[in-house]
Amino acid sequence: MSNKIKSTYRIKNIVLEKQNENYKFINELNKQELCSINLPSGVFLNQSLSNKELKIRTTEEKKLLPKDLKKKLGFLSNFFKENLNITKKIIVRRISLVGTGFKVFNNIKDKGDAFILKIGFSHLINVKVPTGITFTLIRLNEIKFMSYDKELLGSFLNYVVNFRLPDSYKGRGLIISNKRALKLKKGKVKS
C-alpha cells in the first residue's frame, strides 16, 4: 500500500478546493462540482498549481498506518483514476521510418509544433502535433512521442502511420514501437 501514498496524479481540467476536512473537485470549464470527499484524519491532498499534479499525503509514517486507513487510501487512488480522468504516468511511444531515404525533420516555422516527413513521395508531408503531445527527434529516422492521454496519442500515431503503411514484402514504411512485428511475405520463387 505504500505505493498508494507515493502516487502522483496529473489532473485534467479539474480544480481542487479545500474546506476543513472536505475536498471538492470542480470542473474548470463549466464550474460544476464533480464530487466531494471527506478524508479521514491524518490524510490530506497536495496540489501543485504549476504542474496540475495531485498527491495523497499522510501525517504518519507509512509503516505505522492502521490497516483500515491503508484500505481507504487504496480506495481514494482508484477513485481518482477512474472517476476524475486523472492519469498517473506518461506514455511514451516511438515511430521508426524504415526505408531507403526515409527521413524526418523539425519544422522551423511552427516552433516545435510540427515535423516534416520525407517518405518516398514526390512531396514532403507536414504533420502538426496536437496539444497534449510532445515529440523529440531521436535520429533522422526515429521520433519519440510523449503524452499523458493514451487515447489521443494512439489516434495521432495511427494517423501518422497511415501516411505510409508498412509494405508486406520488404517491410518499408512507418512502424510504431509497441505494435507486433509485421510478418513479411515471400517474393516470387524462381523455378
Secondary structure, 3 states (H helix, E strand, C coil): CHHHHHCEEECCCEEEEEECCEEEEEECCCCCEEEEEECCCCEEEEEECCCCEEEEEECCCCCCCCHHHHHHHHHHHHHHHHHCCCECCCEEEEEEEECCCCEEEECCCCCCCEEEEECCCCCCEEEECCCCEEEEEEECCEEEEEECCHHHHHHHHHHHHCCCCCCCCCCCEEEECCCCCCCCCCCCCCC
